[in-house]
Amino acid sequence: MAWNRKNTILEAGSTAEIDADVIFTSAFVGLASDFARQHKKWRVAMEPELELTKGKEGDQRSARTVKDKESMTKHNLFCTLVNHIVRRSLKSSEFTLGWGFSPSFTAGGMIAGGTAAEFMDGTLNSQYKEVARKYLTAAKSPSTRTDPWEMYIGRGAYCGLVVDDDGNAVTAMSTVRTTLKDTTLKGNENFYPDPLDKQVGDRWCPPSDHPGYANKDSTKVDVGGAHKTWIWGMIKDADTQVALQSQGMKFYCGNDNQKGLDVVGYTHGLPRCVYECVRAKKGHPYEMSIGVNTFKLASCMGCTFFMIANGFTPSASHVGRSESWSPLYHVFGNNPSTVLAPLDDEHDQIKAFELANNRWADAVTSWMKQGVLAVAEVTSEPWEDSSTHIPRLDPKHAASLDALKKRLSTVEEKKEEHRRVCCNLLLDAFTVHKGDLDRVVNTLEIGADPVEGDWWWDAGDKTKFEAYQNPYTDEQLKDLADLSKLQL
């Protein structure tokens, strides 16, 4: 089946943004319901504001504190909405989704994939991890990171690391960009290796006259044709993409970008390491923040869905942006470790990628089908007055919810021809760039009297709302972003 080239994802008479809101909300609620059925609590992480305004005089800490308090309030609302949906749909008050501050950034601090990796992280020497960060950020040239071994250090830069049972880092993998092709078009039939080519499935790629493409092509006269054109899913504009590549991001399958026909996806370092651990049938996946303006030690929801599906729950997750997150459908540029396991039929990369992607697709199908039914059921209850704490659906999202519910009603879990429907809808939602927390709080509404006592941050946290102050001084933030202090 050819890709969907309409102006919206669900073709429900709504906007693509509203479609994306409903799709993500359903998947998240479904995953939260899974936690509830396992009698587990769940906590998402909020990172304090770290941005310094260039050229601004005076201390900026108070302004960052104001932004933090706004984010705290939204995290509380987010948790309240999800808690009420899950509890009412499961008819149980046991489940709690909470939030807390993400672990404080330190040089070499890591996100751990799975309980075994989290335990091992506590045994690793902090000096060893700081040296690892210095090594990973080192480059032959400070402005052009083109050598294959050099890691990406720009916006959103996380480097995946696989550690063996003895605590040795055996491979490193940072974020890569892939241009995804409609394999039903002539010339694209064999674009990806079999059977990964069949996993690309049907995607949403709006036509070239869609307003989302406007004013995003490169303005640099010396930029080549492949980089000049902005295609669906690219982060920010085409000029930004040139900067990302100069900072070490590797691009694959994108030498002939075609507006209205192709979609860009980004695969982060930690999922790449999950692929390697699945291939080797051992190893511990981690991710280290090595960028100049990315410091949160928590995984995005794109990574979180993928990791949980493959048995490697991240040590912390955030509900910020998962911009054009994508799994991999190729092994180009991958860094398998023969120290961890030989490259043979028993430890084949493509077989591992196929297995991991199928696990993720099946899990997303289950979560999204559960979630859309839960949201539809609970929000259909009458909202009698403004004091009620029953969530309801934002009226603008009703058509999209109905369209998603109808579409998923025919999807059978683990049926091969249905396997890509839900996971690809989630990927399509991620190409509409927006904070995942915002997707949920825009989809759902709640009355003026939410139940207290189960939705504020943990009582053990050191700071409370009234006395809270952003934990970083301006000078600390300048030091964090100065990679020259880390060079070997």
C-alpha positions in Angstrom: 0.0 0.0 0.0 1.3 3.5 -0.9 2.0 6.1 1.8 -0.7 8.4 3.0 0.0 11.7 1.2 -3.0 13.6 2.6 -2.7 16.8 4.7 -3.4 15.0 8.0 -2.5 11.7 9.6 -6.0 10.3 10.3 -7.9 12.3 7.7 -10.6 13.0 10.3 -11.2 16.6 9.4 -8.8 17.8 12.1 -5.3 19.1 11.9 -2.2 16.9 11.8 -1.2 18.4 15.2 -4.6 17.3 16.8 -4.2 13.8 15.2 -0.7 13.6 16.7 -2.0 14.6 20.1 -4.6 11.8 20.2 -2.3 9.2 18.8 0.4 9.9 21.4 -2.1 10.2 24.3 -3.6 6.8 23.5 -0.2 5.1 23.4 0.9 6.7 26.6 -2.3 5.9 28.5 -2.0 2.3 27.2 1.5 2.0 28.6 0.5 3.5 31.9 -2.3 1.0 32.0 0.2 -1.8 31.6 2.2 -0.4 34.6 -1.0 -0.4 36.6 -1.8 -4.0 35.8 1.6 -5.0 36.9 1.0 -3.1 40.2 3.9 -0.7 39.4 4.1 3.0 39.9 5.6 5.1 37.2 7.5 8.4 37.4 8.5 10.8 34.6 11.4 13.2 34.9 11.4 17.0 34.5 14.6 18.7 33.7 15.2 22.2 35.1 15.5 25.0 32.5 19.1 25.2 31.2 18.9 27.7 28.4 20.9 30.9 28.6 19.7 33.8 26.4 22.7 35.0 24.3 23.7 38.6 24.8 21.4 39.2 27.8 22.9 41.1 30.6 22.4 40.3 34.3 21.6 37.1 36.2 19.1 34.9 34.4 18.5 32.4 37.1 15.2 34.0 38.3 13.8 33.8 34.8 14.7 30.1 34.6 13.0 29.6 37.9 9.7 31.1 36.5 9.9 28.7 33.6 10.6 25.8 35.9 7.5 26.5 38.0 5.4 26.7 34.9 6.7 23.3 33.9 6.0 21.9 37.4 2.4 23.0 37.1 2.0 21.3 33.7 3.7 18.1 34.9 1.2 18.0 37.8 -1.7 18.4 35.4 -0.3 15.8 33.1 0.0 13.2 35.9 -3.5 14.1 37.2 -5.1 13.5 33.8 -3.3 10.2 33.1 -4.0 8.9 36.6 -7.7 9.6 36.4 -8.0 8.0 33.0 -6.1 4.8 34.0 -7.8 4.5 37.4 -11.3 5.0 36.1 -10.8 2.7 33.1 -9.4 -0.1 35.3 -11.7 0.7 38.2 -8.7 0.8 40.6 -7.2 3.6 42.6 -3.9 1.8 43.0 -1.9 3.2 40.1 0.1 6.4 40.4 1.9 8.3 37.7 4.2 10.9 39.4 7.0 13.1 38.3 10.3 14.2 39.8 13.4 16.1 38.8 15.7 14.3 36.3 19.0 13.3 37.8 21.4 16.2 38.1 23.8 16.4 35.2 27.4 15.4 35.8 30.2 14.8 33.3 29.9 11.2 32.4 26.4 10.8 33.9 24.4 8.1 32.1 20.9 6.8 31.4 20.8 3.1 32.1 18.8 0.6 30.0 17.3 -2.0 32.3 17.7 -2.9 35.9 20.9 -4.8 35.4 22.5 -1.8 33.7 21.2 0.5 36.4 22.8 -1.7 39.1 26.1 -1.9 37.2 26.1 1.9 36.8 26.4 2.2 40.5 29.6 0.2 40.4 31.3 2.2 37.7 34.0 4.7 38.7 32.9 8.3 38.1 36.4 9.3 36.9 36.2 6.5 34.3 32.9 7.9 33.0 34.3 11.4 32.9 37.3 10.2 30.9 34.9 8.4 28.6 33.0 11.6 28.0 36.2 13.5 27.2 37.2 10.8 24.7 33.8 10.7 23.0 33.7 14.5 22.6 37.3 14.8 21.3 37.7 15.5 17.6 40.5 16.1 15.1 38.9 19.4 14.2 36.5 21.4 16.4 34.2 22.3 13.5 34.1 19.3 11.2 33.5 15.9 12.7 33.5 13.7 9.6 35.6 10.7 10.8 33.5 7.6 11.2 34.5 7.1 14.9 33.6 10.7 15.9 30.4 11.0 17.8 27.7 13.6 17.3 27.9 16.5 19.9 25.2 18.9 18.8 21.6 19.5 19.7 20.1 16.5 21.5 23.4 14.7 21.5 23.3 11.4 23.4 25.9 8.7 22.8 24.9 5.1 23.3 27.4 2.8 25.0 27.3 -0.9 25.4 29.1 -2.2 28.5 30.1 -5.8 29.1 29.7 -7.8 32.3 33.2 -6.7 33.4 32.3 -3.0 33.1 34.2 -2.4 29.8 32.6 -0.1 27.2 32.8 -2.2 24.0 31.1 0.0 21.5 29.7 3.5 21.1 26.8 4.7 18.9 25.3 8.2 18.7 22.2 9.6 17.0 21.9 9.0 13.2 19.6 10.4 10.6 17.9 8.2 8.0 15.7 9.3 5.0 12.8 6.9 4.8 11.5 5.9 1.4 8.1 4.6 0.2 9.1 1.1 -0.9 6.1 0.8 -3.2 7.5 3.4 -5.6 9.6 2.3 -8.5 13.3 2.3 -7.7 12.7 2.0 -3.9 11.8 -1.7 -3.8 15.2 -2.9 -2.6 16.2 0.2 -0.7 16.5 -1.6 2.6 17.8 -5.1 3.3 15.2 -7.9 3.5 13.2 -8.4 5.7 13.7 -4.9 7.2 12.4 -3.4 4.0 8.9 -4.8 4.8 9.0 -3.1 8.2 9.0 0.4 6.8 5.3 -0.1 6.1 2.8 2.7 5.4 3.8 6.2 6.6 2.2 9.7 6.4 4.1 12.0 4.1 2.1 15.2 3.4 2.2 16.5 -0.2 4.9 19.0 -1.2 2.5 21.9 -1.1 1.7 21.3 2.6 2.3 24.5 4.7 4.6 22.5 7.0 7.3 22.6 4.3 7.3 26.4 4.0 10.4 28.5 4.4 12.6 25.6 5.6 14.8 25.0 2.6 18.5 25.9 2.9 19.4 29.6 2.4 23.1 28.8 2.1 24.3 29.1 -1.6 27.2 26.6 -1.0 24.9 23.9 0.3 24.5 20.8 -2.0 21.2 19.8 -3.4 20.7 16.8 -1.0 20.9 19.1 1.9 19.2 22.2 0.4 15.7 20.7 0.4 13.8 20.3 3.6 11.7 17.1 3.7 9.1 16.0 6.1 10.4 15.1 9.6 13.6 17.2 9.5 14.3 19.0 12.8 14.0 22.7 12.4 15.2 23.8 8.9 17.6 22.5 6.3 20.4 24.9 7.4 20.1 23.3 10.9 20.7 19.9 9.2 23.9 21.1 7.7 25.0 22.2 11.2 24.0 18.8 12.7 26.2 17.0 10.1 29.2 19.2 10.8 28.7 18.4 14.5 29.1 14.7 13.8 25.6 13.3 13.0 25.8 10.6 10.3 23.2 10.8 7.5 22.0 7.6 5.7 19.8 7.0 2.6 19.4 10.7 1.9 21.4 11.6 -1.2 18.3 12.4 -3.2 15.8 14.0 -0.8 12.4 14.4 -2.5 9.9 16.8 -1.0 6.5 15.2 -0.6 7.9 11.7 -1.1 10.4 11.1 1.7 10.4 11.3 5.5 13.4 11.8 7.8 13.7 9.9 11.1 16.3 10.1 13.9 17.5 7.0 15.8 19.1 7.8 19.1 22.1 6.1 20.6 20.4 4.1 23.3 18.0 2.2 21.0 21.0 1.5 18.7 22.7 -0.1 21.8 19.6 -2.1 22.5 19.8 -3.6 19.0 23.4 -4.6 19.8 22.5 -6.2 23.1 19.6 -8.1 21.4 22.1 -9.2 18.7 24.7 -10.4 21.2 22.2 -11.7 23.7 24.1 -10.0 26.4 25.6 -6.6 27.4 24.2 -3.5 29.1 22.9 -0.5 27.2 23.6 3.1 28.4 23.4 6.6 27.0 25.7 9.5 27.9 24.8 13.1 27.2 27.8 14.5 25.4 26.3 17.6 23.6 26.9 21.2 24.1 23.3 22.0 25.1 21.7 18.7 26.1 22.1 17.6 29.7 19.0 15.7 30.8 19.7 12.2 32.0 16.3 10.8 30.9 15.1 9.1 27.7 12.5 10.6 25.4 9.2 8.7 25.0 10.3 7.4 21.6 13.2 5.6 23.2 11.1 4.6 26.2 8.5 2.8 24.2 11.1 1.0 22.2 13.2 0.0 25.3 10.4 -1.2 27.4 9.1 -3.3 24.5 12.6 -5.0 24.4 13.0 -5.5 28.1 15.3 -2.5 28.9 13.2 0.0 30.8 15.3 3.3 31.0 16.4 4.6 34.4 14.5 7.8 33.7 12.1 9.0 31.0 10.9 12.5 30.2 7.8 13.8 28.3 9.5 16.5 26.3 10.1 16.2 22.6 10.6 13.0 20.6 11.2 14.8 17.4 10.9 12.4 14.4 12.1 9.5 16.5 12.6 6.4 14.5 13.8 2.8 14.7 16.3 1.5 12.2 15.5 -0.4 9.0 19.2 -0.8 8.0 22.5 -1.6 9.6 24.6 1.1 7.7 27.2 2.6 10.0 26.4 0.4 12.9 29.1 -0.5 15.3 28.7 -4.1 16.4 31.2 -5.4 18.9 32.9 -8.7 18.1 34.3 -8.5 21.6 30.7 -8.9 22.9 29.7 -11.5 20.4 30.9 -12.8 17.0 29.2 -11.7 13.8 27.7 -15.0 12.7 24.3 -16.5 11.9 23.6 -16.9 15.6 24.4 -13.2 16.2 23.3 -11.6 13.0 22.6 -7.8 13.0 19.6 -7.9 10.6 17.9 -10.7 12.5 18.4 -8.7 15.7 16.9 -5.6 14.2 13.9 -7.5 12.8 13.3 -9.1 16.3 13.6 -5.8 18.2 11.4 -3.9 15.7 8.7 -6.5 15.9 8.7 -6.5 19.7 8.3 -2.8 19.6 5.6 -2.8 17.0 3.6 -5.5 18.9 3.9 -3.6 22.2 2.8 -0.3 20.6 -0.2 -2.0 19.1 -1.2 -3.3 22.5 -0.7 0.0 24.2 -2.4 2.1 21.6 -5.5 -0.2 21.4 -5.8 -0.2 25.2 -5.3 3.5 25.4 -7.7 4.7 22.8 -10.5 2.6 24.4 -9.7 3.9 27.9 -9.7 7.6 26.8 -12.9 7.1 24.8 -14.7 5.3 27.7 -13.7 7.7 30.5 -14.2 10.9 28.6 -17.7 9.8 27.5 -18.8 10.1 31.2 -21.0 13.2 31.8 -19.2 16.3 33.0 -21.9 17.6 35.2 -20.3 20.8 36.7 -17.0 22.6 36.8 -16.0 21.0 40.2 -15.8 17.5 38.9 -12.5 15.8 38.5 -13.5 13.4 35.8 -11.4 14.1 32.7 -13.1 14.9 29.4 -11.9 15.2 25.9 -11.1 18.6 24.4 -13.9 19.1 21.9 -11.4 19.9 19.1 -9.9 16.4 19.5 -13.2 14.4 19.3 -13.1 13.8 15.5 -9.5 12.5 15.7 -10.3 10.2 18.7 -13.2 8.7 16.8 -11.1 8.2 13.7 -8.3 6.5 15.6 -10.7 4.3 17.5 -12.4 3.2 14.3 -9.1 2.6 12.6 -7.7 0.4 15.4 -10.9 -1.6 15.8 -9.8 -3.7 12.8 -6.2 -4.1 13.9 -5.4 -7.6 15.2 -2.3 -7.8 17.5 0.7 -9.7 16.1 -1.0 -10.3 12.8 1.7 -9.6 10.2 -0.4 -7.5 7.8 -1.5 -5.3 10.8 1.8 -5.2 12.6 2.9 -1.7 11.4 -0.3 0.2 11.7 0.0 1.5 15.3 3.7 1.9 15.5 3.8 3.8 12.3 1.0 6.1 13.5 3.1 6.8 16.5 6.1 7.6 14.3 3.9 9.9 12.2 2.8 11.7 15.4 6.5 12.2 16.3 7.1 14.0 13.0 4.7 16.7 14.2 7.2 18.3 16.5 5.7 19.1 19.9 6.3 18.3 23.5 4.7 14.9 24.4 3.4 16.4 27.7 1.7 19.1 25.7 0.0 16.5 23.5 -1.7 15.0 26.5 -2.7 18.2 28.3 -4.1 19.6 25.0 -6.1 16.4 24.4 -7.7 16.1 27.8 -9.4 18.6 30.2 -10.2 18.3 33.9 -12.5 20.1 36.3 -11.4 22.7 38.9 -11.2 20.2 41.8 -8.7 17.4 41.0 -8.1 14.9 43.8 -4.9 15.9 45.7 -2.4 13.7 47.5 -1.4 11.5 44.6 0.0 13.8 41.9 2.5 16.1 43.4 6.2 15.3 43.1 7.8 12.9 45.6 7.7 14.1 49.2 11.4 13.2 49.5 12.5 15.9 47.0 14.6 18.6 48.5 12.6 21.6 47.1 9.0 22.6 47.2 7.1 24.8 44.8 7.1 27.9 47.0 10.8 27.9 47.8 12.1 26.4 44.6 15.0 27.9 42.7 16.6 26.7 39.5 19.6 24.6 40.6 22.1 26.0 38.1 23.9 29.4 38.2 24.6 31.1 34.9 28.3 30.3 35.3 27.6 26.6 35.8 25.6 26.5 32.6 28.4 28.2 30.7 30.8 25.6 32.0 28.6 22.7 31.1 28.4 23.9 27.5 32.2 24.5 27.1 33.5 21.3 25.6 37.0 22.9 25.3 37.4 22.1 29.0 36.8 18.4 28.3 39.3 17.9 25.5 41.9 15.3 26.1 
